């Protein structure tokens, strides 16, 4: 579904991506991991057309995305920090988004799932960080997109909402979605991920299953295994 070939991107003298090759062509959940500055967000924003690569190609559903934008209708995106118009209510924001897209929505089920019924008439600027994240999740999942990209999806969520989010992600996987998640929460990776991509200094340092990661590092959990990937060779 997504094919990335020899992707390069620099910001000034900072060479963030150094010829990255990645393909996501199977349904499932891929955790894109790496330390801060490793290039995770740059790859995501390049797929979404928010960052223009210096070199390389990105194809979505077999079509080069350069100069295109309609392909984004196939991708649901949850940013790490949602920027909402502070003066709008939750209900007004949802109506505005629906006015921009005539596809079938699932917002009513999602509002109920995350317990947002009593917040629909509240202004976004008055909401807590956790409640804003729930609104962000409703916007992400309200349309039936084959590709879902989430940047730190668990930020600010209470335990009940976290459990419901995990179930929602799992159910999306079961119906054949391709899901990319960037996160520093390793328990989320252990529970959900089919595969891990570990970025380091602009390169793919590891790609494979959790079992392969643990076997390669000799560690029994993802947190220790990824920490070991960061250690210089002895």
Buried (B, 14 or more C-beta within 10 A) or exposed (E): BBBBBEBBBBEEEEBBBBEBEBEBEEBBBBBBBBBEBBBBBBBBBBBBBEBEBEEBEBBBEEEEBEEEEEBBEBBBBBBBEBEBEEEBBBBBBBEEBBEEEEEEBEBEEBBEBBBBEEBBEBBBEEBEEBBBBBBBBBBBBBBEBBBBBBBBBBBBBBEEBBEBBBEBBEEBBEEEBBBBBBBBBBBBBEEBBBBBBBBBBBBBBBBEEBEBBBEEBEBEBBBEBBEEBEEEEE
